[in-house]
Amino acid sequence: MTNENKSLFAKIPSVDRLLITPALEEVLTVYPRPLVLKAINQILDGLRAKIKSGDVTEEGPDLSLESVSNQVVTRLELISRPSLKPLINATGIVVHTNLGRSILADRVLKKFKPVGGGYSNLEYDLDQGKRGSRYVHVEEILKELTSAEAAMVVNNNAAAVLISLETLAKGGEVVVSRGQLVEIGGSFRIPDVMRKSGAKMVEVGTTNKTHLRDYEEVISPETALLLKVHTSNYQIVGFAEEVPLSELVKLGSRYGIPVMEDLGSGCFIDFSKYGVVKEPPVQEVLAQGVDLVTFSGDKLLGGPQSGIILGRKNLIEAIKKNPLNRALRIDKLTLLALEETLRIYRDESIAVKDIPTLRMICEPYKSLKKKAERLLKLIGKLETKNFSFELVDGNSRPGGGALPLSELPSRLLCLVPGKLSSHSMEAWLRSYDPPVIARVENERVLLDVRTIQERELKIVAQTVKDLALIRK
Ligand SMILES: *Cc1c(COP(=O)(O)O)cnc(C)c1O
């Protein structure tokens, strides 16, 4: 170590001296002492590391009490902020897995306070005055909406698939097409889940084509289940063939083997009525005679994270009794959000307006065009060399592995680089408070109004105005 470095180290203020600076005395009245000490130590460690690495200018870092205590205050504000925070999704991907998937309806949010902030009949039968089941709160309405024989819910769809396989096929064989051995984002892979469930996977067919006879050939006394998996975020096109569910169901009933489909997204409405590509609604899937279906509560359904299992009563009863269920069970806040979301589905015309995921997916181009013009008006005229901007046509996506190849025509605010590059603009928007998450395509920053909420338009406009003022 050089002598200069040594003398710099000696100049670093001590914790005790920092604690009695006016700036830190003030924050100590607001923040707990251990947190203030944590911030001090982080700043001092940073300064030591900087000096040690020689990453300092001629005159060295500013080690005055004032400068260091100010840095501590800034750090304190940073580390005391909550980690999980709201942001603005301008990506146009409606069910965005990294951004929290579905937004809950207002009517759902209103229920959190009374039910979450008080005791409830979560597992209490009010008629009998004794212990009840948490599943009753959604069982009846799920049956009513889908005509399923029985229903249950767990923590998420991955859990729904796992517990269903474990219950029905542990120690036995599960037949599945090679074209459906998919990986869904976030490390959910059918072969891995199968292994964890204790079932033996029997792959049939090829990547692009699987025939009914492929399934039939491997059926043996060990066969416990025929499984179909929605390929969600990928699609095989061209020379491809899958066995329709109805054929699998016939085969299964001929051999007395249950058939299950992991639908992934699962929806209750026919999106083609709203100008979107059709995804078979759960009711239609069940009507084909499948024994069990599983799907997520927070993808196309637009509810909270949860896994829904529908199907034959005897199978659902067996799943309920599986000890794994205790580990995978749904939490009460989730349950109330799910029940309230399902209640909205009783009237489809209300559901497509009030459930944000449905509203965003079904919003027609014409209305998005008007929304984009409102955004443009809020921005107004900008004198800046940082970028230029205009409205352009483009596409949004339903996301969440749903409706894999479908694109929804939308209207986007496009920022064309000037002094600022598209990547620096994207990063700057992302660092805003609240963060605005945009897309970069062909060196342009795109803000899709489909996923920007009405109340957020003003904020987005302000963000763009602020971006116009920054100096590189
Ligand atoms: C998304 C998905 C899952 C996982 O569902 P989570 O609710 O995220 O646990 C499983 N299978 C398929 C086909 C999916 O699309």
The ligand as a Tripos MOL2 file, in Angstrom:
@<TRIPOS>MOLECULE
LIG
   15    15     1     0     0
SMALL
NO_CHARGES

@<TRIPOS>ATOM
      1 C1        -47.6810  -21.4500  -16.4620 C.3       1 LIG1
      2 C2        -47.7820  -22.9090  -16.5800 C.ar      1 LIG1
      3 C3        -47.5180  -23.7440  -15.4880 C.ar      1 LIG1
      4 C4        -47.0970  -23.1930  -14.1620 C.3       1 LIG1
      5 O1        -48.1220  -22.4690  -13.5660 O.3       1 LIG1
      6 P1        -47.8200  -21.5110  -12.3060 P.3       1 LIG1
      7 O2        -49.1440  -20.9760  -11.9230 O.co2     1 LIG1
      8 O3        -46.8510  -20.4970  -12.7930 O.co2     1 LIG1
      9 O4        -47.2240  -22.3700  -11.2440 O.co2     1 LIG1
     10 C5        -47.6490  -25.1000  -15.6690 C.ar      1 LIG1
     11 N1        -47.9970  -25.6220  -16.8560 N.ar      1 LIG1
     12 C6        -48.2430  -24.8430  -17.9380 C.ar      1 LIG1
     13 C7        -48.6130  -25.5010  -19.2240 C.3       1 LIG1
     14 C8        -48.1470  -23.4670  -17.8400 C.ar      1 LIG1
     15 O5        -48.3850  -22.6860  -18.9050 O.3       1 LIG1
@<TRIPOS>BOND
     1     1     2 1
     2     2     3 ar
     3     2    14 ar
     4     3     4 1
     5     3    10 ar
     6     4     5 1
     7     5     6 1
     8     6     7 2
     9     6     8 1
    10     6     9 1
    11    10    11 ar
    12    11    12 ar
    13    12    13 1
    14    12    14 ar
    15    14    15 1
@<TRIPOS>SUBSTRUCTURE
     1 LIG1         1 GROUP 0 **** ****
